[in-house]
Amino acid sequence: MLASCRQLEGEGFKVTYLPVNNMGLISMEQLEEAIQPDTALVTVMSVNNEIGVRQPIRQIGGKI
């Protein structure tokens, strides 16, 4: 996912990276603030393969 985002940045697209909290979850508030009228794509690693954290995909989908 990071390689794809870096590629898009190299092509001139603006990419926004959200931090995770100490539990490995993104903030729904930060996600809402990051989405702009011209946002074309939101990507989320649904399950972290290193620490096993699952992002709340349904909740995230409701923000988009």
C-alpha positions in Angstrom: 0.0 0.0 0.0 2.8 2.4 0.9 4.6 1.8 -2.4 1.4 2.6 -4.3 0.9 5.8 -2.3 4.5 6.8 -3.0 4.0 6.2 -6.7 0.9 8.4 -6.7 2.9 11.1 -4.9 5.6 10.8 -7.5 2.9 11.4 -10.2 1.9 14.6 -8.4 -1.1 13.5 -6.4 -1.5 14.7 -2.8 -1.4 11.8 -0.4 -2.4 12.1 3.3 -1.1 9.6 5.8 -3.0 9.3 9.1 -1.3 8.2 12.3 -2.6 5.4 14.5 -3.1 5.6 18.3 -1.3 3.4 20.8 -3.8 0.6 20.0 -2.9 0.8 16.3 -6.3 2.3 15.2 -6.9 5.4 13.1 -9.0 8.2 14.5 -12.4 8.6 12.9 -12.3 12.3 13.5 -8.9 12.6 11.8 -10.3 10.6 8.9 -13.3 12.9 8.5 -11.0 15.9 8.6 -8.7 14.4 6.0 -11.4 13.7 3.4 -11.8 16.6 1.1 -14.2 17.3 -1.7 -11.6 16.3 -4.3 -10.6 13.1 -2.4 -10.5 10.3 -5.0 -9.3 7.3 -2.9 -9.2 6.2 0.7 -7.1 3.1 1.5 -6.9 1.3 4.8 -4.9 -1.7 5.9 -7.9 -3.6 7.4 -5.7 -5.9 9.5 -2.2 -5.2 10.5 -0.1 -8.3 9.8 2.4 -7.5 12.5 0.2 -6.7 15.6 -3.1 -8.1 14.4 -5.1 -4.9 14.9 -8.3 -4.7 12.8 -9.5 -1.3 11.7 -13.3 -0.7 12.0 -14.0 -1.0 8.2 -17.8 -0.6 8.5 -17.4 2.6 10.5 -14.7 3.9 8.1 -17.0 3.1 5.2 -19.7 5.2 6.8 -17.4 8.2 6.8 -16.6 8.1 3.1 
